[in-house]
């Protein structure tokens, strides 16, 4: 089961002191995440002031630092419109990502303007594509995209704050995608109060997993997490417990 470590997102030190911001911090935290059992790393590059960015200089620095710290491991990033002024600038910036330091994969949210074009650019530049849906309203645009069957996985990211509703929406989006013939793996992830209910639903549904400081700051018991490693270890423990519960009894 794939476990993606989303190590920073838009978090700031005021949220948690251990959030990695610089290229070197991202590299170190990403390498620790891989060592803790994550399969791949997802990180958001930052400017000197800590803002999220997809500028080629910062993307290149982040990717190079990570690869030096974790040789052979994969790192991906966002293409979110909140990292720039809009879709036209996004296209220019992605086109400028350095050829020798391209992320291994990039995520495109189909809730955003120009998502289909951004996905086409990601693929044309030789990166692996992940497409994301935030609600059922995003599904038709994804299904109509020319890159639909080029996705390594589809990210299902409910924006609901109620955990029960978030889990239900994950499952309704998953059902709509499967009914439309999508065969790519599905990955669920939540945010803050929905993060652990959504992780548990992903485990139950046999979906891929994501955890990290971008998604949540607390452990399953509600206590504060020290950082990404602790969140990854907690998720791996949940997966192990679920597998044990599903294993045939040896008692006869």
FENPE-V325310 format. One record per residue. SS is DSSP state (a for helix, b for strand, c for the rest). PHI is phi as a letter, one per 40 degrees, with the letter a starting at -180 (* if undefined). PSI is psi in whole degrees, 0 to 359 (999 if undefined). Layout:
[[SS;PHI;PSI] [SS;PHI;PSI]]
//
This chain:
[[c;*;123] [c;c;137] [b;b;111] [b;c;133] [b;c;113] [b;c;94] [c;c;346] [c;a;314] [c;f;228] [c;c;11] [c;c;150] [c;b;165] [c;d;335] [c;c;338] [c;c;313] [c;a;131] [c;c;334] [c;c;6] [c;c;131] [c;c;132] [c;b;312] [c;c;164] [a;d;319] [a;c;319] [a;c;318] [a;c;317] [a;c;314] [a;c;314] [a;c;322] [a;c;317] [a;c;320] [a;c;322] [a;c;317] [a;c;317] [a;c;330] [a;c;352] [c;h;2] [c;c;149] [c;c;315] [b;a;167] [b;b;138] [b;b;126] [c;a;152] [c;b;121] [c;c;154] [b;b;152] [c;c;177] [c;c;334] [c;c;0] [c;g;2] [c;c;150] [b;c;144] [c;a;154] [c;b;25] [c;c;140] [a;d;323] [a;c;313] [a;c;322] [a;c;313] [a;c;316] [a;c;318] [a;c;313] [a;c;316] [a;c;316] [a;c;317] [a;c;316] [a;c;330] [a;c;325] [a;c;331] [c;b;71] [c;d;132] [c;g;348] [c;c;157] [c;b;139] [b;b;138] [b;b;170] [b;a;178] [b;c;161] [c;b;20] [c;d;140] [a;c;341] [a;c;351] [a;c;357] [c;a;189] [c;c;345] [c;i;186] [a;c;318] [a;c;316] [a;c;321] [a;d;314] [a;c;319] [a;c;319] [a;c;314] [a;c;321] [a;c;335] [c;c;358] [c;d;135] [c;c;135] [a;d;327] [a;c;0] [a;a;43] [c;c;139] [c;d;152] [c;c;326] [b;a;160] [b;a;146] [b;b;136] [b;b;124] [b;c;122] [c;c;13] [c;c;352] [c;b;153] [c;d;136] [c;g;15] [a;d;317] [a;c;319] [a;c;320] [a;c;318] [a;c;318] [a;c;321] [a;c;318] [a;d;311] [a;c;317] [a;c;335] [c;c;358] [c;g;12] [c;c;157] [b;c;138] [b;b;136] [b;b;129] [b;b;145] [b;b;142] [b;b;136] [c;b;341] [c;a;170] [a;c;333] [a;c;339] [a;c;341] [a;c;316] [a;d;320] [a;c;320] [a;c;315] [a;c;332] [a;c;353] [c;c;147] [c;c;341] [c;c;9] [a;d;313] [a;c;13] [a;c;358] [b;c;136] [b;c;334] [b;a;162] [b;b;128] [b;c;129] [b;b;113] [c;b;79] [c;c;139] [c;c;1] [c;c;147] [c;c;341] [c;c;121] [a;d;321] [a;c;317] [a;c;318] [a;d;314] [a;c;317] [a;c;320] [a;c;323] [a;d;312] [a;c;326] [a;c;323] [a;c;318] [a;c;317] [a;c;319] [a;c;320] [a;c;315] [a;c;320] [a;c;332] [c;c;359] [c;g;8] [c;c;128] [c;b;353] [c;c;150] [b;d;149] [b;b;143] [b;b;124] [b;c;143] [c;a;147] [c;b;195] [c;a;131] [a;f;249] [a;c;344] [a;c;355] [a;c;311] [a;c;320] [a;d;323] [a;c;321] [a;d;314] [a;c;323] [a;c;320] [a;c;318] [a;c;314] [a;c;323] [a;c;1] [c;g;29] [c;c;167] [b;c;161] [b;b;153] [b;a;139] [b;a;159] [c;i;177] [c;c;335] [c;d;323] [c;c;320] [c;a;155] [c;b;2] [b;b;159] [c;c;170] [c;d;332] [c;c;3] [c;g;354] [c;c;154] [b;c;140] [c;c;143] [c;c;329] [c;i;193] [a;c;319] [a;d;315] [a;c;322] [a;c;319] [a;c;315] [a;c;322] [a;c;320] [a;c;318] [a;c;325] [a;c;321] [a;c;318] [a;c;316] [a;c;319] [a;c;320] [a;c;320] [a;c;321] [a;c;319] [a;c;329] [a;c;347] [c;c;144] [c;c;143] [c;c;140] [c;c;3] [c;c;351] [c;g;999]]
//
